[in-house]
Amino acid sequence: MKSAVVYSTLTGNTRKVAEAVLKSMPEGTEIHDVASAPDPNGYDFIAMGFWVDKGHPDDKAMAYMKRIEGKKAFTFFTLGAKPASAHAYRCAYLAHTYYGSGTEEIGSFFCQGAIDPKLIEAMRKMPAGGPHSATPETEARWAEAAKHPDAADLAAAEEAAKAARQIALGEDPMAAYKAAMAKKAQQ
Ligand SMILES: Cc1cc2nc3c(=O)[nH]c(=O)nc-3n(C[C@H](O)[C@H](O)[C@H](O)COP(=O)(O)O)c2cc1C
């Protein structure tokens, strides 16, 4: 199963996650910035990463995802919102709809990513009361986002991508655990 990691990034957060995802792949797996990624037809399994731009995958990622047809895919993304938010779950829920026909999304991973300080400055200048204007809550969320992706996010991304690839290969990600439990039961 020929695999590749393809990612789109503006400020580097999604690249960090892509590099963690790569660690779960066999030696020699290709990693490409979406701007120079080869035709997706050359792969069977693609780990596809994007940053959330106004509630959707960024434009470059979206254009590439549309070209991924009849493959197995693992989606990962970073966003400014909290991972346990309706906004994040909506992004995760919709992600599969951006792939080309016949592509099966095996799983996904998402975490917060530091928001571009220029965008934060612009939001701080917005009139009070708007959906993106600064409040103590949004300031706290931006400060939390600034710490991500952290080491725990990267380890979780690697684990999630590993499980998705095993499923794509028809392997059981629980096999080692089941074997250990069966051995224990015999003792
Ligand atoms: C123009 C712009 C739009 C954004 N839109 C959203 C959004 O709709 N929801 C969200 O949670 N984060 C949003 N973000 C935050 C980014 O998704 C987040 O910081 C991400 O980690 C950036 O990834 P990158 O470093 O790989 O470019 C936006 C950031 C920018 C610059």
py3Dmol code that shows the C-alpha trace and the ligand (Angstrom):
import py3Dmol

protein = """\
ATOM      1  CA  MET A   1       0.000   0.000   0.000  1.00  0.00           C
ATOM      2  CA  LYS A   2       1.790   3.108  -1.191  1.00  0.00           C
ATOM      3  CA  SER A   3       1.261   5.931   1.278  1.00  0.00           C
ATOM      4  CA  ALA A   4       1.990   9.629   1.437  1.00  0.00           C
ATOM      5  CA  VAL A   5       1.544  12.501   3.836  1.00  0.00           C
ATOM      6  CA  VAL A   6       0.324  15.716   2.209  1.00  0.00           C
ATOM      7  CA  TYR A   7      -0.241  18.873   4.212  1.00  0.00           C
ATOM      8  CA  SER A   8      -1.126  22.501   3.803  1.00  0.00           C
ATOM      9  CA  THR A   9       0.154  25.092   6.238  1.00  0.00           C
ATOM     10  CA  LEU A  10       0.264  28.853   6.527  1.00  0.00           C
ATOM     11  CA  THR A  11       2.249  29.320   9.739  1.00  0.00           C
ATOM     12  CA  GLY A  12       3.744  25.856  10.352  1.00  0.00           C
ATOM     13  CA  ASN A  13       1.367  24.206  12.869  1.00  0.00           C
ATOM     14  CA  THR A  14      -0.013  21.664  10.422  1.00  0.00           C
ATOM     15  CA  ARG A  15       3.487  20.862   9.192  1.00  0.00           C
ATOM     16  CA  LYS A  16       4.462  19.854  12.739  1.00  0.00           C
ATOM     17  CA  VAL A  17       1.474  17.505  12.895  1.00  0.00           C
ATOM     18  CA  ALA A  18       2.309  16.164   9.421  1.00  0.00           C
ATOM     19  CA  GLU A  19       5.835  15.323  10.583  1.00  0.00           C
ATOM     20  CA  ALA A  20       4.385  13.425  13.577  1.00  0.00           C
ATOM     21  CA  VAL A  21       1.995  11.555  11.269  1.00  0.00           C
ATOM     22  CA  LEU A  22       4.954  10.633   9.060  1.00  0.00           C
ATOM     23  CA  LYS A  23       6.578   8.856  12.026  1.00  0.00           C
ATOM     24  CA  SER A  24       3.726   6.332  11.988  1.00  0.00           C
ATOM     25  CA  MET A  25       4.396   5.439   8.339  1.00  0.00           C
ATOM     26  CA  PRO A  26       6.904   2.980   6.939  1.00  0.00           C
ATOM     27  CA  GLU A  27      10.457   4.135   6.294  1.00  0.00           C
ATOM     28  CA  GLY A  28      10.667   6.024   3.004  1.00  0.00           C
ATOM     29  CA  THR A  29       7.066   7.314   3.002  1.00  0.00           C
ATOM     30  CA  GLU A  30       6.858  10.588   1.116  1.00  0.00           C
ATOM     31  CA  ILE A  31       5.788  13.856   2.732  1.00  0.00           C
ATOM     32  CA  HIS A  32       4.752  16.789   0.577  1.00  0.00           C
ATOM     33  CA  ASP A  33       3.602  20.336   1.022  1.00  0.00           C
ATOM     34  CA  VAL A  34       0.344  20.498  -0.922  1.00  0.00           C
ATOM     35  CA  ALA A  35       1.814  23.261  -3.104  1.00  0.00           C
ATOM     36  CA  SER A  36       4.222  20.754  -4.669  1.00  0.00           C
ATOM     37  CA  ALA A  37       2.473  17.433  -3.974  1.00  0.00           C
ATOM     38  CA  PRO A  38       2.401  14.904  -6.804  1.00  0.00           C
ATOM     39  CA  ASP A  39      -0.784  13.551  -8.349  1.00  0.00           C
ATOM     40  CA  PRO A  40      -2.709  11.640  -5.638  1.00  0.00           C
ATOM     41  CA  ASN A  41      -3.306   8.822  -8.113  1.00  0.00           C
ATOM     42  CA  GLY A  42       0.159   7.531  -7.354  1.00  0.00           C
ATOM     43  CA  TYR A  43      -0.863   6.479  -3.816  1.00  0.00           C
ATOM     44  CA  ASP A  44      -3.269   4.102  -2.118  1.00  0.00           C
ATOM     45  CA  PHE A  45      -3.364   5.777   1.282  1.00  0.00           C
ATOM     46  CA  ILE A  46      -3.035   9.509   1.859  1.00  0.00           C
ATOM     47  CA  ALA A  47      -2.749  11.250   5.213  1.00  0.00           C
ATOM     48  CA  MET A  48      -4.121  14.676   4.340  1.00  0.00           C
ATOM     49  CA  GLY A  49      -3.583  17.708   6.545  1.00  0.00           C
ATOM     50  CA  PHE A  50      -5.103  21.183   6.433  1.00  0.00           C
ATOM     51  CA  TRP A  51      -5.544  24.272   8.581  1.00  0.00           C
ATOM     52  CA  VAL A  52      -9.046  25.530   9.208  1.00  0.00           C
ATOM     53  CA  ASP A  53      -9.829  28.720   7.333  1.00  0.00           C
ATOM     54  CA  LYS A  54     -13.242  30.222   8.135  1.00  0.00           C
ATOM     55  CA  GLY A  55     -14.696  26.872   9.094  1.00  0.00           C
ATOM     56  CA  HIS A  56     -13.358  24.875   6.125  1.00  0.00           C
ATOM     57  CA  PRO A  57     -10.138  23.289   4.940  1.00  0.00           C
ATOM     58  CA  ASP A  58      -7.923  26.022   3.505  1.00  0.00           C
ATOM     59  CA  ASP A  59      -8.283  26.526  -0.248  1.00  0.00           C
ATOM     60  CA  LYS A  60      -5.069  24.733  -1.280  1.00  0.00           C
ATOM     61  CA  ALA A  61      -5.968  21.661   0.753  1.00  0.00           C
ATOM     62  CA  MET A  62      -9.533  21.686  -0.504  1.00  0.00           C
ATOM     63  CA  ALA A  63      -8.403  21.779  -4.146  1.00  0.00           C
ATOM     64  CA  TYR A  64      -6.069  18.802  -3.575  1.00  0.00           C
ATOM     65  CA  MET A  65      -8.635  16.813  -1.569  1.00  0.00           C
ATOM     66  CA  LYS A  66     -11.060  17.034  -4.484  1.00  0.00           C
ATOM     67  CA  ARG A  67      -8.445  15.279  -6.646  1.00  0.00           C
ATOM     68  CA  ILE A  68      -8.122  12.325  -4.232  1.00  0.00           C
ATOM     69  CA  GLU A  69     -10.482   9.779  -5.753  1.00  0.00           C
ATOM     70  CA  GLY A  70     -11.022   6.148  -4.828  1.00  0.00           C
ATOM     71  CA  LYS A  71      -8.349   6.144  -2.081  1.00  0.00           C
ATOM     72  CA  LYS A  72      -8.217   5.518   1.610  1.00  0.00           C
ATOM     73  CA  ALA A  73      -7.507   8.683   3.572  1.00  0.00           C
ATOM     74  CA  PHE A  74      -6.636   9.853   7.030  1.00  0.00           C
ATOM     75  CA  THR A  75      -7.485  13.479   7.736  1.00  0.00           C
ATOM     76  CA  PHE A  76      -5.682  15.713  10.183  1.00  0.00           C
ATOM     77  CA  PHE A  77      -6.093  19.409  10.819  1.00  0.00           C
ATOM     78  CA  THR A  78      -5.253  22.230  13.179  1.00  0.00           C
ATOM     79  CA  LEU A  79      -7.535  25.060  14.188  1.00  0.00           C
ATOM     80  CA  GLY A  80      -7.716  27.928  16.634  1.00  0.00           C
ATOM     81  CA  ALA A  81     -10.909  26.730  18.319  1.00  0.00           C
ATOM     82  CA  LYS A  82     -10.900  24.294  21.199  1.00  0.00           C
ATOM     83  CA  PRO A  83     -10.821  20.681  20.005  1.00  0.00           C
ATOM     84  CA  ALA A  84     -13.822  19.868  22.212  1.00  0.00           C
ATOM     85  CA  SER A  85     -16.046  22.458  20.528  1.00  0.00           C
ATOM     86  CA  ALA A  86     -18.970  22.268  18.140  1.00  0.00           C
ATOM     87  CA  HIS A  87     -16.841  24.208  15.616  1.00  0.00           C
ATOM     88  CA  ALA A  88     -14.030  21.613  15.687  1.00  0.00           C
ATOM     89  CA  TYR A  89     -16.427  18.676  15.499  1.00  0.00           C
ATOM     90  CA  ARG A  90     -18.285  20.258  12.606  1.00  0.00           C
ATOM     91  CA  CYS A  91     -14.978  20.619  10.721  1.00  0.00           C
ATOM     92  CA  ALA A  92     -14.136  16.981  11.455  1.00  0.00           C
ATOM     93  CA  TYR A  93     -17.613  15.808  10.493  1.00  0.00           C
ATOM     94  CA  LEU A  94     -17.538  17.617   7.156  1.00  0.00           C
ATOM     95  CA  ALA A  95     -13.940  16.773   6.207  1.00  0.00           C
ATOM     96  CA  HIS A  96     -14.831  13.595   4.308  1.00  0.00           C
ATOM     97  CA  THR A  97     -17.147  15.566   1.995  1.00  0.00           C
ATOM     98  CA  TYR A  98     -14.209  17.447   0.459  1.00  0.00           C
ATOM     99  CA  TYR A  99     -12.549  14.315  -0.948  1.00  0.00           C
ATOM    100  CA  GLY A 100     -13.112  13.215  -4.528  1.00  0.00           C
ATOM    101  CA  SER A 101     -15.518  10.420  -5.363  1.00  0.00           C
ATOM    102  CA  GLY A 102     -14.910   7.000  -3.890  1.00  0.00           C
ATOM    103  CA  THR A 103     -12.404   8.100  -1.251  1.00  0.00           C
ATOM    104  CA  GLU A 104     -12.985   6.554   2.126  1.00  0.00           C
ATOM    105  CA  GLU A 105     -11.931   8.546   5.172  1.00  0.00           C
ATOM    106  CA  ILE A 106     -10.671   6.006   7.696  1.00  0.00           C
ATOM    107  CA  GLY A 107     -10.271   8.429  10.566  1.00  0.00           C
ATOM    108  CA  SER A 108      -9.213  11.883  11.594  1.00  0.00           C
ATOM    109  CA  PHE A 109      -7.195  13.817  14.133  1.00  0.00           C
ATOM    110  CA  PHE A 110      -7.379  17.467  15.074  1.00  0.00           C
ATOM    111  CA  CYS A 111      -5.831  19.783  17.618  1.00  0.00           C
ATOM    112  CA  GLN A 112      -5.460  23.462  18.328  1.00  0.00           C
ATOM    113  CA  GLY A 113      -2.777  25.451  16.575  1.00  0.00           C
ATOM    114  CA  ALA A 114      -1.316  28.840  17.446  1.00  0.00           C
ATOM    115  CA  ILE A 115      -3.216  31.614  15.669  1.00  0.00           C
ATOM    116  CA  ASP A 116      -1.241  34.020  13.512  1.00  0.00           C
ATOM    117  CA  PRO A 117      -0.463  37.015  15.796  1.00  0.00           C
ATOM    118  CA  LYS A 118      -1.394  39.374  12.934  1.00  0.00           C
ATOM    119  CA  LEU A 119      -4.908  37.903  12.907  1.00  0.00           C
ATOM    120  CA  ILE A 120      -5.174  38.235  16.682  1.00  0.00           C
ATOM    121  CA  GLU A 121      -4.144  41.889  16.458  1.00  0.00           C
ATOM    122  CA  ALA A 122      -6.806  42.470  13.789  1.00  0.00           C
ATOM    123  CA  MET A 123      -9.455  40.754  15.934  1.00  0.00           C
ATOM    124  CA  ARG A 124      -8.481  42.886  18.935  1.00  0.00           C
ATOM    125  CA  LYS A 125      -9.295  45.950  16.845  1.00  0.00           C
ATOM    126  CA  MET A 126     -12.779  44.711  15.950  1.00  0.00           C
ATOM    127  CA  PRO A 127     -15.748  46.456  17.579  1.00  0.00           C
ATOM    128  CA  ALA A 128     -16.970  44.809  20.772  1.00  0.00           C
ATOM    129  CA  GLY A 129     -19.869  42.388  20.507  1.00  0.00           C
ATOM    130  CA  GLY A 130     -18.929  40.796  17.159  1.00  0.00           C
ATOM    131  CA  PRO A 131     -18.369  37.051  16.735  1.00  0.00           C
ATOM    132  CA  HIS A 132     -14.560  37.475  16.561  1.00  0.00           C
ATOM    133  CA  SER A 133     -13.989  40.461  18.853  1.00  0.00           C
ATOM    134  CA  ALA A 134     -11.750  40.135  21.881  1.00  0.00           C
ATOM    135  CA  THR A 135     -13.307  39.091  25.182  1.00  0.00           C
ATOM    136  CA  PRO A 136     -11.682  37.503  28.238  1.00  0.00           C
ATOM    137  CA  GLU A 137     -12.860  34.114  26.863  1.00  0.00           C
ATOM    138  CA  THR A 138     -11.417  34.593  23.372  1.00  0.00           C
ATOM    139  CA  GLU A 139      -8.171  35.955  24.835  1.00  0.00           C
ATOM    140  CA  ALA A 140      -7.929  32.796  26.990  1.00  0.00           C
ATOM    141  CA  ARG A 141      -8.599  30.580  23.966  1.00  0.00           C
ATOM    142  CA  TRP A 142      -5.995  32.389  21.842  1.00  0.00           C
ATOM    143  CA  ALA A 143      -3.475  32.035  24.667  1.00  0.00           C
ATOM    144  CA  GLU A 144      -4.235  28.315  24.923  1.00  0.00           C
ATOM    145  CA  ALA A 145      -4.006  27.885  21.131  1.00  0.00           C
ATOM    146  CA  ALA A 146      -0.557  29.512  21.240  1.00  0.00           C
ATOM    147  CA  LYS A 147       0.741  26.444  23.141  1.00  0.00           C
ATOM    148  CA  HIS A 148      -0.259  24.025  20.357  1.00  0.00           C
ATOM    149  CA  PRO A 149       0.467  21.684  18.768  1.00  0.00           C
ATOM    150  CA  ASP A 150       2.360  20.446  21.821  1.00  0.00           C
ATOM    151  CA  ALA A 151       4.175  17.179  22.452  1.00  0.00           C
ATOM    152  CA  ALA A 152       0.968  15.442  23.567  1.00  0.00           C
ATOM    153  CA  ASP A 153      -0.856  16.549  20.380  1.00  0.00           C
ATOM    154  CA  LEU A 154       1.976  15.236  18.217  1.00  0.00           C
ATOM    155  CA  ALA A 155       2.089  11.884  20.018  1.00  0.00           C
ATOM    156  CA  ALA A 156      -1.693  11.540  19.680  1.00  0.00           C
ATOM    157  CA  ALA A 157      -1.532  12.412  15.972  1.00  0.00           C
ATOM    158  CA  GLU A 158       1.092   9.726  15.409  1.00  0.00           C
ATOM    159  CA  GLU A 159      -1.021   7.116  17.233  1.00  0.00           C
ATOM    160  CA  ALA A 160      -4.184   8.058  15.357  1.00  0.00           C
ATOM    161  CA  ALA A 161      -2.461   7.882  11.960  1.00  0.00           C
ATOM    162  CA  LYS A 162      -0.898   4.529  12.859  1.00  0.00           C
ATOM    163  CA  ALA A 163      -4.303   3.067  13.742  1.00  0.00           C
ATOM    164  CA  ALA A 164      -5.877   4.448  10.568  1.00  0.00           C
ATOM    165  CA  ARG A 165      -3.147   2.947   8.413  1.00  0.00           C
ATOM    166  CA  GLN A 166      -3.544  -0.430  10.093  1.00  0.00           C
ATOM    167  CA  ILE A 167      -7.283  -0.319   9.397  1.00  0.00           C
ATOM    168  CA  ALA A 168      -6.597   0.670   5.776  1.00  0.00           C
ATOM    169  CA  LEU A 169      -4.326  -2.367   5.506  1.00  0.00           C
ATOM    170  CA  GLY A 170      -7.069  -4.599   6.915  1.00  0.00           C
ATOM    171  CA  GLU A 171      -5.107  -5.142  10.116  1.00  0.00           C
ATOM    172  CA  ASP A 172      -6.659  -5.062  13.558  1.00  0.00           C
ATOM    173  CA  PRO A 173      -5.183  -2.193  15.611  1.00  0.00           C
ATOM    174  CA  MET A 174      -6.323  -4.083  18.711  1.00  0.00           C
ATOM    175  CA  ALA A 175      -4.453  -7.296  17.763  1.00  0.00           C
ATOM    176  CA  ALA A 176      -1.527  -6.855  20.162  1.00  0.00           C
ATOM    177  CA  TYR A 177      -3.872  -5.993  23.021  1.00  0.00           C
ATOM    178  CA  LYS A 178      -6.154  -8.954  22.273  1.00  0.00           C
ATOM    179  CA  ALA A 179      -3.187 -11.339  22.109  1.00  0.00           C
ATOM    180  CA  ALA A 180      -1.913 -10.049  25.464  1.00  0.00           C
ATOM    181  CA  MET A 181      -5.350 -10.498  27.043  1.00  0.00           C
ATOM    182  CA  ALA A 182      -5.699 -14.033  25.615  1.00  0.00           C
ATOM    183  CA  LYS A 183      -2.243 -14.930  27.005  1.00  0.00           C
ATOM    184  CA  LYS A 184      -3.188 -13.516  30.396  1.00  0.00           C
ATOM    185  CA  ALA A 185      -6.427 -15.531  30.420  1.00  0.00           C
ATOM    186  CA  GLN A 186      -4.419 -18.746  29.866  1.00  0.00           C
ATOM    187  CA  GLN A 187      -2.120 -18.067  32.829  1.00  0.00           C
TER     188      GLN A 187
END
"""
ligand_1 = """\
31
LIG
C -7.338 33.627 7.782
C -7.484 32.661 8.929
C -8.718 32.065 9.149
C -8.889 31.174 10.213
N -10.118 30.595 10.410
C -10.308 29.784 11.475
C -11.589 29.211 11.741
O -12.567 29.407 11.028
N -11.705 28.417 12.830
C -10.666 28.147 13.663
O -10.867 27.420 14.641
N -9.421 28.637 13.415
C -9.227 29.445 12.354
N -7.974 29.958 12.092
C -6.837 29.523 12.925
C -5.984 28.471 12.198
O -6.786 27.438 11.652
C -4.976 27.828 13.163
O -4.169 28.810 13.786
C -4.110 26.795 12.457
O -3.405 26.042 13.427
C -3.105 27.405 11.482
O -2.360 26.330 10.936
P -0.968 26.532 10.158
O 0.032 27.041 11.163
O -0.640 25.149 9.678
O -1.191 27.488 9.056
C -7.793 30.859 11.051
C -6.536 31.450 10.807
C -6.383 32.341 9.760
C -5.022 32.960 9.513
"""
view = py3Dmol.view(width=600, height=400)
view.addModel(protein, "pdb")
view.setStyle({"model": 0}, {"cartoon": {"style": "trace"}})
view.addModel(ligand_1, "xyz")
view.setStyle({"model": 1}, {"stick": {}})
view.zoomTo()
view.show()
